[in-house]
Amino acid sequence: MTVHDDRLHAEIDRQLGDVRAACDGLATRSGLLVAATGVGAAILAARIGVHHHEVLLVLALVGLAIATLSGAAVLTPSLKIGPVPTSLVGWMGGTPSPTTSSLLFDTKIVILAANMNRWLVMRVLFAIQAAATIVAIGLALGYSAWK
């Protein structure tokens, strides 16, 4: 590999690390919201009265369910950190060549694109989780206050 190839690979590796760190940050914040959802559920469960504001109760429960399910999806990023070892075996069989470096670079680019797509999905799910958590806890507090 040339110096230019080394720089390209180092940049892709840096970007892979950045996307992974961003996904880990989202998963951490999502975990905190799952805990907040648990607090909302605890508040609501202690105050449930079957014939008291049924619509509000159902909406609060649906909000808690949406927050929990989207949070669970954000907590499992399922990212790729690099090419699978089985694909590397064929490239490492002979002496390094420009083709080998190009194949490795192309594979890293594909993995980076897939990880960035997963990051986007996580961001959307996190936004849904955050909104559902806020609404559900607000409804749970409202339900508890009106009882």
Backbone hydrogen bonds in HBPLUS format (Angstrom, degrees):
<---DONOR---> <-ACCEPTOR-->    atom                        ^
c    i                          cat <-CA-CA->   ^        H-A-AA   ^      H-
h    n   atom  resd res      DA  || num        DHA   H-A  angle D-A-AA Bond
n    s   type  num  typ     dist DA aas  dist angle  dist       angle   num
A0006-ASP N   A0002-THR O   2.93 MM   4  6.26 157.7  1.98 149.5 155.8     1
A0007-ARG N   A0003-VAL O   2.99 MM   4  6.28 154.0  2.05 147.6 154.0     2
A0008-LEU N   A0004-HIS O   3.00 MM   4  6.32 158.2  2.05 149.9 155.9     3
A0009-HIS N   A0005-ASP O   2.91 MM   4  6.16 166.8  1.93 156.9 159.9     4
A0010-ALA N   A0006-ASP O   2.89 MM   4  6.02 157.3  1.94 145.8 152.8     5
A0011-GLU N   A0007-ARG O   2.90 MM   4  6.08 153.7  1.97 147.2 153.9     6
A0012-ILE N   A0008-LEU O   3.01 MM   4  6.28 162.8  2.04 151.9 156.0     7
A0013-ASP N   A0009-HIS O   2.90 MM   4  6.07 160.5  1.93 149.8 155.7     8
A0014-ARG N   A0010-ALA O   2.91 MM   4  6.10 149.5  2.00 141.7 150.1     9
A0015-GLN N   A0011-GLU O   2.92 MM   4  6.20 159.6  1.97 150.2 155.4    10
A0016-LEU N   A0012-ILE O   2.84 MM   4  6.10 154.9  1.90 150.0 157.3    11
A0017-GLY N   A0013-ASP O   2.99 MM   4  6.22 154.2  2.05 143.4 150.1    12
A0018-ASP N   A0014-ARG O   2.85 MM   4  6.17 150.3  1.94 147.4 156.4    13
A0019-VAL N   A0015-GLN O   2.96 MM   4  6.19 162.4  1.99 153.2 156.3    14
A0020-ARG N   A0016-LEU O   3.04 MM   4  6.20 157.2  2.09 143.5 150.3    15
A0021-ALA N   A0017-GLY O   2.90 MM   4  6.11 157.2  1.95 147.5 153.6    16
A0022-ALA N   A0018-ASP O   2.93 MM   4  6.17 155.3  1.99 146.8 153.6    17
A0023-CYS N   A0019-VAL O   2.93 MM   4  6.17 157.7  1.98 149.5 155.3    18
A0024-ASP N   A0020-ARG O   2.87 MM   4  6.11 155.0  1.93 148.8 156.2    19
A0025-GLY N   A0021-ALA O   2.93 MM   4  6.15 152.1  2.01 144.9 152.3    20
A0026-LEU N   A0022-ALA O   3.02 MM   4  6.34 155.3  2.08 146.2 152.4    21
A0027-ALA N   A0023-CYS O   2.90 MM   4  6.14 157.1  1.95 148.1 154.8    22
A0028-THR N   A0024-ASP O   2.93 MM   4  6.17 149.9  2.03 145.1 153.1    23
A0029-ARG N   A0025-GLY O   3.05 MM   4  6.32 167.3  2.06 152.2 154.6    24
A0030-SER N   A0026-LEU O   2.82 MM   4  5.96 151.9  1.89 147.2 156.2    25
A0031-GLY N   A0027-ALA O   2.93 MM   4  6.13 148.2  2.04 141.5 149.3    26
A0032-LEU N   A0028-THR O   3.14 MM   4  6.54 149.2  2.24 145.9 153.8    27
A0033-LEU N   A0029-ARG O   3.04 MM   4  6.41 151.3  2.13 144.7 152.5    28
A0034-VAL N   A0030-SER O   2.85 MM   4  6.18 144.3  1.98 146.5 157.2    29
A0035-ALA N   A0031-GLY O   3.05 MM   4  6.37 150.4  2.14 142.4 149.8    30
A0036-ALA N   A0032-LEU O   2.95 MM   4  6.32 150.6  2.03 142.6 151.2    31
A0037-THR N   A0033-LEU O   2.81 MM   4  6.04 147.3  1.91 143.3 152.4    32
A0038-GLY N   A0034-VAL O   2.98 MM   4  6.30 146.1  2.10 141.3 150.3    33
A0039-VAL N   A0035-ALA O   3.03 MM   4  6.44 146.3  2.15 144.2 153.2    34
A0040-GLY N   A0036-ALA O   2.96 MM   4  6.30 158.8  2.00 148.2 153.7    35
A0041-ALA N   A0037-THR O   2.83 MM   4  6.12 153.4  1.90 147.7 155.5    36
A0042-ALA N   A0038-GLY O   2.89 MM   4  6.10 152.1  1.96 143.6 151.2    37
A0043-ILE N   A0039-VAL O   2.94 MM   4  6.22 158.3  1.99 152.9 158.3    38
A0044-LEU N   A0040-GLY O   2.98 MM   4  6.14 162.9  2.00 147.6 152.5    39
A0045-ALA N   A0041-ALA O   2.77 MM   4  5.84 164.1  1.79 151.9 156.6    40
A0046-ALA N   A0042-ALA O   3.27 MM   4  6.27 154.4  2.34 141.0 146.0    41
A0047-ARG N   A0044-LEU O   3.05 MM   3  5.35 145.1  2.17 105.9 116.3    42
A0052-HIS N   A0049-GLY O   3.10 MM   3  5.32 155.5  2.16 125.5 122.7    43
A0057-LEU N   A0053-HIS O   3.01 MM   4  6.30 157.7  2.06 155.1 162.2    44
A0058-VAL N   A0054-GLU O   2.89 MM   4  6.12 164.2  1.92 154.5 158.0    45
A0059-LEU N   A0055-VAL O   2.93 MM   4  6.14 163.4  1.96 151.5 156.2    46
A0060-ALA N   A0056-LEU O   2.93 MM   4  6.09 157.0  1.98 145.8 152.2    47
A0061-LEU N   A0057-LEU O   2.94 MM   4  6.17 160.8  1.97 151.5 156.8    48
A0062-VAL N   A0058-VAL O   2.88 MM   4  6.09 157.7  1.93 151.0 157.2    49
A0063-GLY N   A0059-LEU O   2.91 MM   4  6.07 159.8  1.95 146.9 152.8    50
A0064-LEU N   A0060-ALA O   2.92 MM   4  6.17 155.8  1.98 148.1 154.6    51
A0065-ALA N   A0061-LEU O   2.94 MM   4  6.14 152.7  2.01 144.3 151.9    52
A0066-ILE N   A0062-VAL O   2.90 MM   4  6.15 163.6  1.92 154.9 158.8    53
A0067-ALA N   A0063-GLY O   2.97 MM   4  6.11 163.7  1.99 148.3 153.1    54
A0068-THR N   A0064-LEU O   2.95 MM   4  6.07 156.4  2.01 144.0 150.5    55
A0069-LEU N   A0065-ALA O   2.93 MM   4  6.09 169.3  1.94 154.8 157.6    56
A0070-SER N   A0066-ILE O   2.98 MM   4  6.03 168.9  1.99 152.8 156.3    57
A0071-GLY N   A0067-ALA O   2.98 MM   4  5.90 147.0  2.09 135.6 145.4    58
A0072-ALA N   A0068-THR O   2.93 MM   4  6.15 150.7  2.02 145.7 153.2    59
A0073-ALA N   A0069-LEU O   3.17 MM   4  6.46 150.6  2.26 143.3 150.5    60
A0074-VAL N   A0070-SER O   3.09 MM   4  6.35 145.2  2.21 142.2 151.2    61
A0075-LEU N   A0071-GLY O   2.98 MM   4  6.18 144.1  2.12 146.3 156.0    62
A0087-SER N   A0084-VAL O   3.00 MM   3  5.69 139.2  2.17 119.4 129.2    63
A0088-LEU N   A0085-PRO O   3.08 MM   3  5.06 126.7  2.38  95.0 109.3    64
A0089-VAL N   A0085-PRO O   3.18 MM   4  6.43 139.2  2.36 149.7 159.1    65
A0091-TRP N   A0088-LEU O   3.11 MM   3  5.21 124.0  2.44  98.4 112.8    66
A0092-MET N   A0088-LEU O   3.01 MM   4  6.19 142.9  2.16 152.2 162.6    67
A0100-THR N   A0097-SER O   3.08 MM   3  5.19 117.9  2.48  99.3 113.7    68
A0101-SER N   A0097-SER O   3.16 MM   4  6.54 163.7  2.19 157.0 160.3    69
A0102-SER N   A0098-PRO O   2.91 MM   4  6.06 154.5  1.97 143.8 151.4    70
A0103-LEU N   A0099-THR O   2.83 MM   4  6.05 158.2  1.87 151.7 157.2    71
A0104-LEU N   A0100-THR O   3.00 MM   4  6.22 162.8  2.03 151.0 155.4    72
A0105-PHE N   A0101-SER O   2.90 MM   4  6.06 160.5  1.94 147.8 153.7    73
A0106-ASP N   A0102-SER O   2.83 MM   4  6.01 165.4  1.85 151.3 155.5    74
A0107-THR N   A0103-LEU O   2.93 MM   4  6.10 156.8  1.98 146.4 152.9    75
A0108-LYS N   A0104-LEU O   2.98 MM   4  6.22 157.7  2.03 148.2 154.1    76
A0109-ILE N   A0105-PHE O   2.95 MM   4  6.22 152.1  2.02 151.0 158.9    77
A0110-VAL N   A0106-ASP O   3.04 MM   4  6.32 158.8  2.08 149.3 154.1    78
A0111-ILE N   A0107-THR O   2.98 MM   4  6.24 160.8  2.02 150.1 155.5    79
A0112-LEU N   A0108-LYS O   2.83 MM   4  6.00 156.8  1.89 146.6 153.3    80
A0113-ALA N   A0109-ILE O   2.95 MM   4  6.20 159.9  1.99 149.5 154.5    81
A0114-ALA N   A0110-VAL O   2.97 MM   4  6.23 158.5  2.01 148.6 154.6    82
A0115-ASN N   A0111-ILE O   2.84 MM   4  6.06 160.0  1.88 152.3 158.0    83
A0116-MET N   A0112-LEU O   2.87 MM   4  6.08 153.5  1.94 148.7 156.1    84
A0117-ASN N   A0113-ALA O   2.98 MM   4  6.22 150.1  2.07 144.4 152.3    85
A0118-ARG N   A0114-ALA O   2.97 MM   4  6.27 154.5  2.04 146.3 153.3    86
A0119-TRP N   A0115-ASN O   2.88 MM   4  6.13 150.2  1.97 144.6 153.0    87
A0120-LEU N   A0116-MET O   2.98 MM   4  6.26 151.5  2.07 143.3 150.2    88
A0121-VAL N   A0117-ASN O   3.03 MM   4  6.35 158.7  2.07 149.0 154.3    89
A0122-MET N   A0118-ARG O   2.86 MM   4  6.13 156.9  1.92 148.5 155.3    90
A0123-ARG N   A0119-TRP O   2.87 MM   4  6.14 150.7  1.96 146.5 154.5    91
A0124-VAL N   A0120-LEU O   3.04 MM   4  6.33 157.8  2.09 151.1 156.2    92
A0125-LEU N   A0121-VAL O   2.92 MM   4  6.15 167.3  1.94 154.4 158.1    93
A0126-PHE N   A0122-MET O   2.79 MM   4  5.89 150.2  1.87 144.3 153.2    94
A0127-ALA N   A0123-ARG O   2.97 MM   4  6.18 153.0  2.05 143.0 149.7    95
A0128-ILE N   A0124-VAL O   3.00 MM   4  6.32 157.9  2.05 149.6 155.6    96
A0129-GLN N   A0125-LEU O   2.80 MM   4  6.02 158.4  1.85 146.5 153.3    97
A0130-ALA N   A0126-PHE O   2.79 MM   4  6.00 161.8  1.82 151.7 156.3    98
A0131-ALA N   A0127-ALA O   2.99 MM   4  6.16 168.6  2.00 150.0 153.0    99
A0132-ALA N   A0128-ILE O   2.86 MM   4  5.99 166.3  1.88 153.3 157.7   100
A0133-THR N   A0129-GLN O   2.81 MM   4  5.92 154.5  1.88 149.2 156.4   101
A0134-ILE N   A0130-ALA O   3.03 MM   4  6.23 166.5  2.05 151.6 154.6   102
A0135-VAL N   A0131-ALA O   2.98 MM   4  6.17 169.1  2.00 153.5 156.9   103
A0136-ALA N   A0132-ALA O   2.79 MM   4  5.80 162.9  1.82 145.9 151.9   104
A0137-ILE N   A0133-THR O   2.90 MM   4  5.97 166.9  1.91 151.2 155.0   105
A0138-GLY N   A0134-ILE O   2.98 MM   4  6.04 157.5  2.03 143.5 150.6   106
A0139-LEU N   A0135-VAL O   2.82 MM   4  6.05 159.0  1.86 152.5 158.4   107
A0140-ALA N   A0136-ALA O   2.79 MM   4  5.98 155.5  1.85 147.2 154.8   108
A0141-LEU N   A0137-ILE O   2.85 MM   4  6.03 159.1  1.90 149.3 154.5   109
A0142-GLY N   A0138-GLY O   2.87 MM   4  6.04 157.3  1.92 145.2 152.3   110
A0143-TYR N   A0139-LEU O   2.74 MM   4  5.89 158.6  1.78 148.8 154.9   111
A0144-SER N   A0140-ALA O   2.91 MM   4  6.07 157.4  1.97 142.7 149.2   112
A0145-ALA N   A0141-LEU O   2.85 MM   4  6.02 152.6  1.93 146.3 154.0   113
A0146-TRP N   A0142-GLY O   3.00 MM   4  6.13 146.8  2.11 146.4 154.2   114
